[in-house]
Amino acid sequence: MSGRPVKRSLTLHGHRTSVSLEDAFWRAFRDIAATRGQPINALAAEIDDARDPEVGLASSIRLFVFHELTGR
């Protein structure tokens, strides 16, 4: 398993953006979206809408995954 971030494209509200996350976070993020029955882009858009504008999307996704997996 690589600890290096992997850049992938997401579409948020019709606009393409790139997000760099480590493989473990991508896998967990996809699993959470699947469990919720949501496309990954829809879940990313929800996170983007709710995040503090001073916090990047990648950091917000990492925190979301952390909270979902730990219940904290």
N, CA, C and O atoms as a GROMACS GRO file, in nm:
protein
  288
    1MET      N    1   0.085  -0.118   0.000
    1MET     CA    2   0.000   0.000   0.000
    1MET      C    3   0.090   0.124   0.000
    1MET      O    4   0.184   0.135   0.079
    2SER      N    5   0.059   0.213  -0.089
    2SER     CA    6   0.136   0.336  -0.100
    2SER      C    7   0.078   0.444  -0.011
    2SER      O    8  -0.044   0.458  -0.001
    3GLY      N    9   0.165   0.519   0.054
    3GLY     CA   10   0.121   0.630   0.136
    3GLY      C   11   0.115   0.760   0.057
    3GLY      O   12   0.079   0.864   0.110
    4ARG      N   13   0.150   0.752  -0.072
    4ARG     CA   14   0.150   0.872  -0.155
    4ARG      C   15   0.008   0.903  -0.202
    4ARG      O   16  -0.067   0.812  -0.238
    5PRO      N   17  -0.028   1.028  -0.202
    5PRO     CA   18  -0.161   1.066  -0.251
    5PRO      C   19  -0.177   1.034  -0.399
    5PRO      O   20  -0.083   1.045  -0.478
    6VAL      N   21  -0.298   0.996  -0.434
    6VAL     CA   22  -0.336   0.968  -0.572
    6VAL      C   23  -0.439   1.071  -0.613
    6VAL      O   24  -0.540   1.090  -0.544
    7LYS      N   25  -0.414   1.138  -0.725
    7LYS     CA   26  -0.506   1.242  -0.772
    7LYS      C   27  -0.613   1.177  -0.860
    7LYS      O   28  -0.584   1.101  -0.952
    8ARG      N   29  -0.738   1.210  -0.828
    8ARG     CA   30  -0.852   1.162  -0.908
    8ARG      C   31  -0.946   1.279  -0.933
    8ARG      O   32  -0.950   1.375  -0.856
    9SER      N   33  -1.020   1.269  -1.040
    9SER     CA   34  -1.115   1.375  -1.074
    9SER      C   35  -1.252   1.342  -1.018
    9SER      O   36  -1.295   1.227  -1.018
   10LEU      N   37  -1.318   1.445  -0.970
   10LEU     CA   38  -1.456   1.436  -0.922
   10LEU      C   39  -1.537   1.544  -0.993
   10LEU      O   40  -1.482   1.645  -1.038
   11THR      N   41  -1.666   1.523  -1.002
   11THR     CA   42  -1.755   1.624  -1.056
   11THR      C   43  -1.848   1.670  -0.945
   11THR      O   44  -1.927   1.592  -0.891
   12LEU      N   45  -1.837   1.800  -0.911
   12LEU     CA   46  -1.920   1.858  -0.805
   12LEU      C   47  -2.010   1.963  -0.867
   12LEU      O   48  -1.963   2.065  -0.918
   13HIS      N   49  -2.139   1.938  -0.863
   13HIS     CA   50  -2.237   2.032  -0.917
   13HIS      C   51  -2.206   2.069  -1.062
   13HIS      O   52  -2.218   2.185  -1.103
   14GLY      N   53  -2.164   1.968  -1.140
   14GLY     CA   54  -2.137   1.989  -1.281
   14GLY      C   55  -1.999   2.042  -1.314
   14GLY      O   56  -1.968   2.063  -1.431
   15HIS      N   57  -1.916   2.063  -1.215
   15HIS     CA   58  -1.781   2.115  -1.237
   15HIS      C   59  -1.678   2.010  -1.197
   15HIS      O   60  -1.688   1.949  -1.091
   16ARG      N   61  -1.579   1.991  -1.283
   16ARG     CA   62  -1.473   1.894  -1.256
   16ARG      C   63  -1.369   1.956  -1.162
   16ARG      O   64  -1.334   2.073  -1.174
   17THR      N   65  -1.321   1.874  -1.069
   17THR     CA   66  -1.212   1.914  -0.980
   17THR      C   67  -1.127   1.792  -0.952
   17THR      O   68  -1.174   1.679  -0.963
   18SER      N   69  -1.003   1.814  -0.915
   18SER     CA   70  -0.914   1.704  -0.880
   18SER      C   71  -0.891   1.704  -0.730
   18SER      O   72  -0.878   1.809  -0.667
   19VAL      N   73  -0.886   1.585  -0.675
   19VAL     CA   74  -0.862   1.568  -0.532
   19VAL      C   75  -0.752   1.463  -0.515
   19VAL      O   76  -0.756   1.358  -0.578
   20SER      N   77  -0.656   1.492  -0.430
   20SER     CA   78  -0.548   1.398  -0.401
   20SER      C   79  -0.569   1.339  -0.262
   20SER      O   80  -0.569   1.410  -0.162
   21LEU      N   81  -0.586   1.207  -0.258
   21LEU     CA   82  -0.601   1.133  -0.133
   21LEU      C   83  -0.516   1.006  -0.141
   21LEU      O   84  -0.490   0.955  -0.250
   22GLU      N   85  -0.475   0.957  -0.027
   22GLU     CA   86  -0.405   0.830  -0.021
   22GLU      C   87  -0.504   0.718  -0.056
   22GLU      O   88  -0.624   0.731  -0.036
   23ASP      N   89  -0.448   0.606  -0.108
   23ASP     CA   90  -0.533   0.492  -0.150
   23ASP      C   91  -0.630   0.448  -0.041
   23ASP      O   92  -0.746   0.418  -0.069
   24ALA      N   93  -0.582   0.443   0.083
   24ALA     CA   94  -0.669   0.397   0.192
   24ALA      C   95  -0.790   0.488   0.209
   24ALA      O   96  -0.901   0.441   0.236
   25PHE      N   97  -0.770   0.619   0.192
   25PHE     CA   98  -0.883   0.711   0.202
   25PHE      C   99  -0.976   0.698   0.083
   25PHE      O  100  -1.098   0.704   0.100
   26TRP      N  101  -0.922   0.679  -0.039
   26TRP     CA  102  -1.010   0.658  -0.155
   26TRP      C  103  -1.096   0.534  -0.135
   26TRP      O  104  -1.216   0.537  -0.161
   27ARG      N  105  -1.034   0.425  -0.091
   27ARG     CA  106  -1.110   0.301  -0.071
   27ARG      C  107  -1.220   0.320   0.032
   27ARG      O  108  -1.335   0.280   0.010
   28ALA      N  109  -1.186   0.380   0.146
   28ALA     CA  110  -1.284   0.401   0.252
   28ALA      C  111  -1.395   0.495   0.205
   28ALA      O  112  -1.512   0.473   0.236
   29PHE      N  113  -1.358   0.599   0.132
   29PHE     CA  114  -1.456   0.696   0.082
   29PHE      C  115  -1.554   0.628  -0.014
   29PHE      O  116  -1.675   0.650  -0.006
   30ARG      N  117  -1.503   0.545  -0.105
   30ARG     CA  118  -1.590   0.471  -0.198
   30ARG      C  119  -1.681   0.375  -0.121
   30ARG      O  120  -1.800   0.364  -0.153
   31ASP      N  121  -1.626   0.307  -0.020
   31ASP     CA  122  -1.706   0.213   0.059
   31ASP      C  123  -1.818   0.284   0.134
   31ASP      O  124  -1.931   0.234   0.139
   32ILE      N  125  -1.789   0.399   0.191
   32ILE     CA  126  -1.890   0.476   0.264
   32ILE      C  127  -2.000   0.521   0.168
   32ILE      O  128  -2.119   0.511   0.199
   33ALA      N  129  -1.961   0.570   0.051
   33ALA     CA  130  -2.060   0.614  -0.049
   33ALA      C  131  -2.148   0.495  -0.090
   33ALA      O  132  -2.270   0.509  -0.100
   34ALA      N  133  -2.088   0.380  -0.114
   34ALA     CA  134  -2.164   0.262  -0.154
   34ALA      C  135  -2.261   0.218  -0.044
   34ALA      O  136  -2.375   0.183  -0.072
   35THR      N  137  -2.214   0.221   0.080
   35THR     CA  138  -2.300   0.184   0.193
   35THR      C  139  -2.421   0.276   0.203
   35THR      O  140  -2.530   0.233   0.238
   36ARG      N  141  -2.400   0.402   0.172
   36ARG     CA  142  -2.509   0.500   0.175
   36ARG      C  143  -2.594   0.498   0.049
   36ARG      O  144  -2.698   0.564   0.042
   37GLY      N  145  -2.550   0.422  -0.051
   37GLY     CA  146  -2.624   0.415  -0.177
   37GLY      C  147  -2.610   0.542  -0.259
   37GLY      O  148  -2.701   0.579  -0.334
   38GLN      N  149  -2.497   0.609  -0.244
   38GLN     CA  150  -2.473   0.736  -0.314
   38GLN      C  151  -2.357   0.722  -0.410
   38GLN      O  152  -2.262   0.649  -0.382
   39PRO      N  153  -2.362   0.792  -0.522
   39PRO     CA  154  -2.242   0.803  -0.604
   39PRO      C  155  -2.136   0.883  -0.528
   39PRO      O  156  -2.169   0.972  -0.449
   40ILE      N  157  -2.010   0.852  -0.551
   40ILE     CA  158  -1.902   0.920  -0.481
   40ILE      C  159  -1.904   1.071  -0.509
   40ILE      O  160  -1.871   1.150  -0.421
   41ASN      N  161  -1.943   1.110  -0.630
   41ASN     CA  162  -1.951   1.253  -0.662
   41ASN      C  163  -2.057   1.325  -0.579
   41ASN      O  164  -2.037   1.439  -0.538
   42ALA      N  165  -2.168   1.259  -0.555
   42ALA     CA  166  -2.275   1.320  -0.474
   42ALA      C  167  -2.230   1.338  -0.330
   42ALA      O  168  -2.255   1.442  -0.269
   43LEU      N  169  -2.162   1.236  -0.275
   43LEU     CA  170  -2.113   1.248  -0.138
   43LEU      C  171  -2.005   1.356  -0.129
   43LEU      O  172  -2.002   1.432  -0.032
   44ALA      N  173  -1.917   1.362  -0.227
   44ALA     CA  174  -1.814   1.466  -0.229
   44ALA      C  175  -1.877   1.604  -0.236
   44ALA      O  176  -1.829   1.698  -0.172
   45ALA      N  177  -1.985   1.618  -0.312
   45ALA     CA  178  -2.054   1.748  -0.322
   45ALA      C  179  -2.114   1.787  -0.187
   45ALA      O  180  -2.110   1.904  -0.149
   46GLU      N  181  -2.170   1.690  -0.115
   46GLU     CA  182  -2.225   1.719   0.018
   46GLU      C  183  -2.114   1.767   0.113
   46GLU      O  184  -2.132   1.864   0.187
   47ILE      N  185  -2.002   1.700   0.109
   47ILE     CA  186  -1.889   1.738   0.195
   47ILE      C  187  -1.840   1.877   0.156
   47ILE      O  188  -1.811   1.960   0.242
   48ASP      N  189  -1.831   1.902   0.026
   48ASP     CA  190  -1.786   2.032  -0.024
   48ASP      C  191  -1.880   2.144   0.022
   48ASP      O  192  -1.834   2.250   0.065
   49ASP      N  193  -2.010   2.119   0.014
   49ASP     CA  194  -2.108   2.220   0.055
   49ASP      C  195  -2.101   2.251   0.204
   49ASP      O  196  -2.126   2.365   0.245
   50ALA      N  197  -2.066   2.150   0.285
   50ALA     CA  198  -2.068   2.167   0.431
   50ALA      C  199  -1.934   2.214   0.488
   50ALA      O  200  -1.928   2.253   0.605
   51ARG      N  201  -1.828   2.210   0.408
   51ARG     CA  202  -1.695   2.240   0.464
   51ARG      C  203  -1.672   2.388   0.485
   51ARG      O  204  -1.733   2.473   0.419
   52ASP      N  205  -1.583   2.418   0.577
   52ASP     CA  206  -1.535   2.554   0.599
   52ASP      C  207  -1.456   2.594   0.475
   52ASP      O  208  -1.371   2.518   0.430
   53PRO      N  209  -1.483   2.711   0.417
   53PRO     CA  210  -1.413   2.752   0.295
   53PRO      C  211  -1.261   2.761   0.311
   53PRO      O  212  -1.188   2.761   0.212
   54GLU      N  213  -1.215   2.770   0.434
   54GLU     CA  214  -1.071   2.778   0.457
   54GLU      C  215  -1.005   2.641   0.469
   54GLU      O  216  -0.883   2.631   0.484
   55VAL      N  217  -1.085   2.535   0.463
   55VAL     CA  218  -1.034   2.398   0.470
   55VAL      C  219  -1.051   2.336   0.332
   55VAL      O  220  -1.159   2.341   0.273
   56GLY      N  221  -0.944   2.277   0.281
   56GLY     CA  222  -0.948   2.217   0.149
   56GLY      C  223  -1.040   2.096   0.142
   56GLY      O  224  -1.072   2.034   0.243
   57LEU      N  225  -1.082   2.065   0.019
   57LEU     CA  226  -1.173   1.952  -0.001
   57LEU      C  227  -1.108   1.820   0.039
   57LEU      O  228  -1.172   1.737   0.103
   58ALA      N  229  -0.982   1.799   0.002
   58ALA     CA  230  -0.915   1.673   0.037
   58ALA      C  231  -0.910   1.655   0.189
   58ALA      O  232  -0.938   1.546   0.240
   59SER      N  233  -0.875   1.760   0.261
   59SER     CA  234  -0.873   1.752   0.408
   59SER      C  235  -1.011   1.725   0.464
   59SER      O  236  -1.026   1.648   0.559
   60SER      N  237  -1.112   1.787   0.405
   60SER     CA  238  -1.250   1.766   0.450
   60SER      C  239  -1.294   1.622   0.428
   60SER      O  240  -1.363   1.564   0.512
   61ILE      N  241  -1.254   1.564   0.315
   61ILE     CA  242  -1.289   1.424   0.288
   61ILE      C  243  -1.217   1.333   0.387
   61ILE      O  244  -1.277   1.239   0.439
   62ARG      N  245  -1.089   1.359   0.413
   62ARG     CA  246  -1.015   1.277   0.511
   62ARG      C  247  -1.083   1.282   0.648
   62ARG      O  248  -1.099   1.178   0.712
   63LEU      N  249  -1.121   1.402   0.692
   63LEU     CA  250  -1.188   1.415   0.821
   63LEU      C  251  -1.323   1.345   0.821
   63LEU      O  252  -1.359   1.281   0.920
   64PHE      N  253  -1.398   1.356   0.712
   64PHE     CA  254  -1.526   1.286   0.700
   64PHE      C  255  -1.506   1.136   0.714
   64PHE      O  256  -1.577   1.071   0.791
   65VAL      N  257  -1.409   1.081   0.641
   65VAL     CA  258  -1.382   0.937   0.648
   65VAL      C  259  -1.342   0.898   0.790
   65VAL      O  260  -1.390   0.798   0.844
   66PHE      N  261  -1.254   0.976   0.851
   66PHE     CA  262  -1.212   0.949   0.989
   66PHE      C  263  -1.333   0.943   1.083
   66PHE      O  264  -1.347   0.849   1.161
   67HIS      N  265  -1.418   1.044   1.075
   67HIS     CA  266  -1.536   1.048   1.163
   67HIS      C  267  -1.631   0.932   1.137
   67HIS      O  268  -1.686   0.875   1.231
   68GLU      N  269  -1.650   0.898   1.010
   68GLU     CA  270  -1.739   0.785   0.978
   68GLU      C  271  -1.683   0.654   1.032
   68GLU      O  272  -1.759   0.570   1.082
   69LEU      N  273  -1.552   0.636   1.022
   69LEU     CA  274  -1.493   0.508   1.064
   69LEU      C  275  -1.475   0.497   1.214
   69LEU      O  276  -1.475   0.387   1.269
   70THR      N  277  -1.458   0.610   1.281
   70THR     CA  278  -1.433   0.605   1.425
   70THR      C  279  -1.555   0.642   1.509
   70THR      O  280  -1.559   0.615   1.629
   71GLY      N  281  -1.655   0.704   1.446
   71GLY     CA  282  -1.772   0.746   1.519
   71GLY      C  283  -1.746   0.869   1.604
   71GLY      O  284  -1.825   0.900   1.693
   72ARG      N  285  -1.638   0.938   1.578
   72ARG     CA  286  -1.603   1.057   1.657
   72ARG      C  287  -1.644   1.183   1.586
   72ARG      O  288  -1.623   1.292   1.638
   0.00000   0.00000   0.00000
